[in-house]
Amino acid sequence: TLIGYLVYDFVVSFRSKSKRDEWKKKRKLHDFRCLLDESYFVDRPSLLKPALHWSFNLFSLERLTAGFPLLAIGTFLFQKAKFFQKFHLDYFHVIRLFKHIEDLYHENNSYHNALHAADVAQAIYCLLKEQRVNKCISAFEYMCAILAAICHDIDHPGVNQSFLVKSKQMLSIFYTSSLLENHHSNVTTSVLLQSKAFSDFSTRRWDALKANVKGLILATDITRQDEFLQNIQDLTERRYGQEDYVLTDDDRKLVTQVAIKCADISNPCRQWAVSLLWANCITEEFFLQGDRENLLGLPVLPTMNRKTTTKAKVQIGFIKFLVLPLFEKWDNYMRTKFSRALVEKCKKNLAIWTAKQAAIDRNQ
């Protein structure tokens, strides 16, 4: 299995190199500017300052950075959170790391691409900067959360675990559960090992970084939803049921893991116009998977079948059974105006989708 993974990792690296070669001319000026001029990303307030707020539209960032949103947002958030200073990180090594990570996201994926990773990174920055949670976690835990968000879907193939198993893809041979999350985690570890961004860390801190990032990426497995809903509910009861309760290391780890889960599926909690754009992207990726399953003669999941379902139906189910329950638990734990606003925004978007589906049903 290990040999097989190393072979696969080589193939991924080779494909990435070919991809970079194809983009060489396009990147030439961009690479020169971003590597020699730090202000190209971090000192453009008119471009990136709005990214500190939940209302930020990541689609505008993709356009304004010529298709390099992950490099831009990653560098900016590390700068704003003062991670370069706090952990004595070399700016250029971090830049190269983010460039490498962005290269490993598949540009042809409708949804699981570098823009989605940038969106999740921006979302978790907003979720964890709230005073109620930020004062409880360390700067190191905060950095690990943003780094994990940046890497959480690295080298995503654009299909889900069900497709990988049914079509007997290589990843289904390597892992028995959490196929994609384990793959993202292992590729991330490989990329971090190749990078010199954290080369000055002590062995203890480096091991902690790897363990934290791995745990956060594995937490994004949607099949573990019930586990995390119960765990955050238990923590909420301990925190508010005991006077002067102090969060343990495991508690803080849980909070950041639930935060990355929220960030990963936070699109329906954005303003309607932005939420709609993300819905278009994920529905198209689902339908493309369904098309491939049809061609291969494989069973097609209802949410993947463009002939029998609608975008509204997909979003209604997604919000009702995944997004809203998770954000309600997060709000129950946080109990802030921001966490409540996210729940309310999600409910408003659900109402719009419900009305759209009702209109479709009436016209059939």
C-alpha positions in Angstrom: 0.0 0.0 0.0 2.8 2.4 0.9 4.6 1.7 -2.4 1.4 2.2 -4.3 0.8 5.5 -2.6 4.3 6.7 -3.4 3.8 5.8 -7.0 0.5 7.7 -7.0 2.2 10.7 -5.3 4.9 10.6 -8.1 2.1 10.6 -10.7 0.4 13.6 -9.0 3.7 15.5 -8.9 4.5 14.7 -12.5 1.0 15.9 -13.6 1.4 19.0 -11.5 4.7 19.7 -13.2 3.1 19.3 -16.6 0.4 21.6 -15.6 2.8 24.2 -14.4 4.7 24.0 -17.7 1.5 24.6 -19.6 0.9 27.7 -17.5 4.5 28.9 -17.7 3.9 31.9 -20.0 0.8 32.9 -18.1 2.6 32.8 -14.7 5.9 34.5 -15.7 4.9 38.0 -14.9 2.8 37.0 -11.9 5.5 34.9 -10.4 8.1 37.7 -10.7 5.8 40.3 -9.1 4.5 38.2 -6.2 8.0 36.8 -5.3 9.8 40.1 -5.5 7.2 42.5 -4.2 5.4 41.5 -1.0 3.0 44.4 -1.5 1.6 42.7 -4.6 -0.8 40.8 -2.2 -0.6 42.1 1.3 -0.6 45.8 0.8 -3.6 46.2 -1.4 -6.3 47.2 1.0 -8.8 48.0 -1.7 -8.5 44.4 -2.9 -8.1 42.3 0.1 -9.2 44.3 3.2 -12.8 43.2 2.6 -11.7 39.6 3.0 -11.6 40.1 6.7 -15.4 40.2 6.8 -18.0 37.5 6.1 -19.7 39.5 3.4 -16.6 39.2 1.1 -17.2 37.8 -2.3 -14.4 35.3 -3.2 -15.5 35.3 -6.9 -14.3 38.8 -7.2 -10.9 37.8 -5.7 -10.5 35.2 -8.4 -10.9 37.8 -11.1 -8.8 40.5 -9.4 -5.8 38.1 -8.8 -5.8 36.7 -12.3 -6.9 33.3 -11.2 -4.7 32.9 -8.1 -7.1 33.3 -5.2 -5.5 30.8 -2.8 -2.1 32.3 -3.0 -3.6 35.7 -2.4 -5.9 34.9 0.4 -3.4 32.5 2.2 -0.7 35.1 2.1 -3.0 37.9 3.2 -4.5 36.0 6.2 -1.1 34.8 7.4 0.0 38.5 7.3 -3.1 39.9 9.0 -2.9 37.2 11.8 0.8 38.0 12.2 1.8 34.4 11.7 5.0 35.5 9.9 6.2 37.4 12.9 4.9 35.1 15.6 6.4 31.9 14.2 9.4 33.5 12.4 8.2 32.3 9.0 10.1 33.2 5.8 7.8 35.1 3.6 9.2 33.7 0.3 9.1 30.1 1.5 5.4 30.5 2.5 4.7 32.1 -0.8 6.2 29.1 -2.6 4.3 26.7 -0.4 1.0 28.4 -1.3 1.9 28.4 -5.0 2.6 24.7 -4.8 -0.7 24.0 -3.0 -2.6 26.0 -5.5 -1.0 24.1 -8.4 -2.3 20.8 -6.9 -5.9 21.9 -7.0 -7.7 20.9 -10.2 -8.7 24.0 -12.2 -11.2 22.0 -14.2 -13.2 21.0 -11.2 -16.4 23.1 -11.1 -16.4 23.3 -7.3 -13.5 21.5 -5.5 -10.8 23.8 -6.8 -8.5 26.5 -5.4 -11.3 29.0 -5.1 -13.2 26.7 -2.8 -10.1 26.3 -0.7 -9.7 30.1 -0.5 -13.3 30.4 0.5 -12.9 27.9 3.3 -9.8 29.6 4.5 -11.5 33.0 4.6 -14.5 31.5 6.3 -12.5 29.8 9.1 -10.6 33.0 9.6 -13.9 34.8 10.3 -15.3 32.1 12.5 -12.2 31.8 14.7 -11.4 35.5 15.0 -14.5 36.0 17.2 -13.4 37.1 20.6 -15.3 34.3 22.4 -13.3 31.6 20.6 -10.2 33.5 19.7 -9.2 34.1 23.3 -9.5 30.3 24.0 -7.2 29.0 21.2 -3.6 29.6 20.7 -2.1 31.4 17.7 -0.5 28.1 16.7 -3.9 26.4 16.7 -5.3 29.3 14.7 -2.5 29.0 12.1 -3.0 25.2 11.8 -6.8 25.8 11.2 -6.1 28.3 8.3 -3.4 26.1 6.9 -5.7 23.0 7.0 -8.5 25.0 5.3 -6.1 25.9 2.5 -5.1 22.3 2.0 -8.3 20.4 2.9 -9.3 19.5 -0.6 -5.8 19.4 -2.3 -5.7 17.2 -5.4 -9.5 16.6 -5.2 -10.5 14.5 -8.3 -13.9 16.2 -8.7 -15.9 13.1 -7.7 -17.0 11.8 -4.3 -16.1 8.7 -2.3 -19.0 6.7 -3.7 -17.7 7.1 -7.3 -14.2 6.2 -6.3 -15.4 2.9 -4.7 -17.9 2.0 -7.4 -15.4 2.6 -10.2 -12.6 0.9 -8.3 -10.3 3.9 -8.4 -6.8 3.7 -6.9 -7.7 5.6 -3.8 -10.3 3.0 -2.9 -7.5 0.5 -2.7 -5.3 2.6 -0.3 -8.0 3.5 2.2 -11.0 1.7 3.7 -12.7 4.9 5.0 -12.5 8.7 4.5 -10.8 8.1 1.1 -10.6 11.6 0.0 -9.8 13.1 3.4 -7.0 10.7 4.0 -5.7 11.4 0.5 -5.9 15.2 1.0 -4.1 14.8 4.4 -1.3 12.6 3.0 -0.7 14.9 0.0 -0.6 17.9 2.4 2.0 16.2 4.6 4.0 15.5 1.5 3.8 19.1 0.3 4.7 20.4 3.8 7.7 18.1 4.0 9.0 19.4 0.6 8.4 23.0 1.7 10.9 24.9 3.7 8.2 27.1 5.2 8.4 25.4 8.6 12.0 24.2 8.5 12.9 26.2 11.6 10.3 24.5 13.8 11.5 22.2 16.5 10.7 18.5 16.1 8.0 18.8 18.7 6.4 21.8 17.0 6.6 20.3 13.6 5.0 17.1 14.8 2.3 19.1 16.4 1.7 21.0 13.2 1.3 17.8 11.2 -1.0 16.2 13.7 -3.2 19.3 14.0 -3.5 19.8 10.3 -4.2 16.1 9.7 -6.9 16.0 12.4 -8.6 19.1 10.9 -8.6 17.7 7.3 -10.0 14.4 8.4 -12.7 16.2 10.3 -14.1 17.5 7.1 -15.4 14.0 6.2 -19.1 14.7 5.9 -20.0 11.1 7.0 -18.7 12.1 10.5 -21.3 14.8 10.9 -23.3 13.0 13.6 -20.1 12.4 15.6 -19.2 16.1 15.7 -22.8 17.3 16.3 -22.8 15.1 19.5 -19.3 16.1 20.6 -20.0 19.9 20.3 -23.3 19.4 22.1 -21.5 17.7 24.9 -18.9 20.4 25.1 -21.6 23.1 25.1 -23.3 21.4 28.1 -20.0 21.2 30.0 -19.0 24.8 29.2 -22.3 26.4 30.2 -23.2 23.8 32.8 -20.1 24.3 34.9 -19.0 27.6 36.4 -15.6 28.8 35.3 -15.1 25.8 33.0 -11.7 25.8 31.3 -11.3 24.3 27.9 -8.9 21.4 27.7 -6.6 20.7 24.8 -9.1 18.2 23.4 -11.9 20.8 23.7 -9.9 23.4 21.8 -9.1 20.8 19.1 -12.8 20.0 18.8 -13.8 23.6 18.5 -11.3 24.2 15.6 -12.5 20.9 13.9 -16.1 21.9 14.1 -15.1 25.4 12.8 -13.5 23.9 9.7 -16.5 21.7 9.1 -18.7 24.8 9.3 -16.3 26.7 6.9 -16.3 23.8 4.5 -20.1 23.9 4.0 -20.7 27.5 4.7 -21.8 28.6 1.2 -25.6 28.6 2.1 -24.7 31.0 5.0 -23.4 33.7 2.6 -25.5 36.4 1.0 -27.9 35.0 -1.5 -26.1 36.2 -4.7 -22.8 34.6 -3.6 -24.6 31.5 -2.3 -26.2 31.0 -5.6 -22.9 31.1 -7.5 -21.5 28.4 -5.2 -24.7 26.3 -5.7 -24.2 26.5 -9.4 -20.7 25.2 -9.1 -21.4 22.3 -6.8 -24.5 21.2 -8.7 -22.6 21.2 -12.0 -19.8 19.1 -10.4 -22.5 16.7 -9.1 -24.2 16.4 -12.4 -20.9 15.8 -14.2 -20.2 12.9 -11.9 -23.7 11.6 -12.7 -22.9 11.8 -16.4 -19.7 9.8 -15.9 -21.5 7.2 -13.8 -24.1 6.9 -16.6 -21.4 6.4 -19.2 -19.7 3.7 -17.0 -23.0 1.9 -16.3 -22.8 2.7 -12.6 -25.7 3.5 -10.3 -26.3 7.2 -10.1 -27.1 8.9 -6.8 -30.3 11.0 -6.9 -28.3 14.2 -6.2 -26.1 13.5 -9.2 -28.8 12.8 -11.8 -29.5 15.9 -13.8 -32.5 14.2 -15.4 -34.4 13.6 -12.2 -33.4 16.3 -9.8 -33.0 20.1 -9.7 -30.5 22.5 -8.2 -33.1 23.6 -5.8 -33.8 20.1 -4.5 -30.0 19.5 -4.1 -29.7 22.7 -2.0 -32.8 22.1 0.1 -31.5 18.7 1.1 -28.0 20.0 1.7 -29.2 22.8 3.9 -31.8 20.9 5.8 -29.8 17.8 6.7 -26.2 19.1 6.8 -25.7 22.9 6.9 -28.4 24.0 9.2 -28.0 21.3 11.9 -24.2 22.0 12.1 -24.5 25.8 12.2 -27.3 25.6 14.8 -24.9 23.6 17.1 -22.1 26.1 16.4 -24.5 28.9 17.3 -25.6 27.1 20.5 -21.9 26.8 21.5 -20.9 30.4 20.5 -24.0 32.3 21.3 -22.9 35.5 19.6 -24.6 37.9 17.2 -22.4 36.6 14.3 -23.2 32.9 14.9 -26.9 33.7 15.1 -26.7 35.8 11.9 -25.2 32.9 10.0 -28.1 30.6 11.0 -30.7 33.3 10.0 -29.0 33.8 6.7 -29.0 30.1 6.0 -32.7 29.9 6.8 -33.5 32.8 4.4 -31.6 31.1 1.6 -33.4 27.8 2.4 -36.7 29.7 2.1 -35.7 31.0 -1.3 -34.7 27.6 -2.6 -38.0 26.1 -1.2 -40.0 28.8 -3.1 -38.0 28.1 -6.3 -38.7 24.4 -6.1 -42.4 25.0 -5.4 -42.5 27.1 -8.6 -40.9 24.3 -10.5 -43.4 21.7 -9.1 -46.3 24.0 -10.1 -45.1 24.3 -13.7 -44.7 20.5 -14.2 
